[in-house]
Amino acid sequence: MPAWLVVILFAIGAVALFVVGMSITIIFKGHFIDSEISTNKNMQKLGIKCAVQETREDMGMADCSDDAAGCSGNCSACDIEHSAKANNDK
């Protein structure tokens, strides 16, 4: 068997192994891992907050759950630099 064929077969096998390994949670649990802080109930019970929310609270601004602050409860939607710039312009 040519060496290039062995390399290609090994690469295909490695990719297949990685795909199966990464999808084990989906296969056994039936859903993706909930790694977003704003939607993960266990992280919320432990009092874990996203860095943007902690920074906003330290600056005395509304937290990420405040719709008036332009956030929808999803910490990735909060923009600390934009809101800080808006406060400096006032």
C-alpha positions as semicolon CSV with decimal commas, in nm:
position;residue;x (nm);y (nm);z (nm)
1;M;0,000;0,000;0,000
2;P;0,144;0,341;-0,094
3;A;0,247;0,575;0,187
4;W;0,018;0,855;0,070
5;L;-0,284;0,625;0,094
6;V;-0,192;0,531;0,451
7;V;-0,166;0,900;0,543
8;I;-0,504;0,981;0,386
9;L;-0,675;0,685;0,555
10;F;-0,519;0,779;0,888
11;A;-0,638;1,140;0,848
12;I;-0,992;1,029;0,762
13;G;-0,993;0,795;1,062
14;A;-0,866;1,070;1,295
15;V;-1,131;1,316;1,177
16;A;-1,403;1,052;1,221
17;L;-1,278;0,978;1,573
18;F;-1,283;1,348;1,666
19;V;-1,636;1,395;1,526
20;V;-1,767;1,098;1,725
21;G;-1,582;1,215;2,036
22;M;-1,725;1,566;2,016
23;S;-2,080;1,441;1,961
24;I;-2,091;1,201;2,257
25;T;-2,298;1,449;2,460
26;I;-2,549;1,485;2,180
27;I;-2,566;1,109;2,128
28;F;-2,621;1,017;2,494
29;K;-2,802;1,323;2,633
30;G;-2,989;1,430;2,322
31;H;-2,891;1,798;2,346
32;F;-2,593;2,028;2,326
33;I;-2,404;2,129;2,638
34;D;-2,550;2,454;2,775
35;S;-2,236;2,657;2,827
36;E;-2,391;3,005;2,811
37;I;-2,390;3,158;3,159
38;S;-2,718;3,342;3,110
39;T;-2,914;3,025;3,029
40;N;-2,736;2,759;3,239
41;K;-2,940;2,705;3,556
42;N;-2,655;2,534;3,744
43;M;-2,419;2,827;3,686
44;Q;-2,689;3,069;3,800
45;K;-2,745;2,866;4,120
46;L;-2,372;2,891;4,195
47;G;-2,386;3,268;4,148
48;I;-2,155;3,268;3,845
49;K;-2,192;3,578;3,631
50;C;-2,038;3,670;3,299
51;A;-1,750;3,917;3,301
52;V;-1,956;4,182;3,126
53;Q;-2,231;4,163;3,387
54;E;-1,981;4,185;3,674
55;T;-1,811;4,483;3,513
56;R;-2,144;4,659;3,459
57;E;-2,236;4,601;3,824
58;D;-1,895;4,726;3,941
59;M;-1,939;5,042;3,734
60;G;-2,283;5,098;3,887
61;M;-2,462;5,038;3,562
62;A;-2,765;4,812;3,514
63;D;-2,691;4,442;3,500
64;C;-2,738;4,228;3,190
65;S;-3,089;4,122;3,286
66;D;-3,210;4,482;3,258
67;D;-3,384;4,529;2,922
68;A;-3,349;4,906;2,951
69;A;-2,971;4,867;2,936
70;G;-2,996;4,716;2,590
71;C;-2,935;4,362;2,707
72;S;-3,167;4,070;2,660
73;G;-3,042;3,859;2,951
74;N;-2,782;3,703;2,727
75;C;-2,442;3,828;2,841
76;S;-2,298;3,796;2,494
77;A;-2,548;4,062;2,386
78;C;-2,414;4,311;2,641
79;D;-2,159;4,554;2,505
80;I;-1,960;4,712;2,789
81;E;-1,752;4,937;2,562
82;H;-2,052;5,073;2,374
83;S;-2,251;5,145;2,690
84;A;-1,948;5,303;2,862
85;K;-1,898;5,526;2,559
86;A;-2,266;5,625;2,564
87;N;-2,241;5,721;2,933
88;N;-1,932;5,935;2,867
89;D;-2,110;6,118;2,585
90;K;-2,394;6,228;2,814
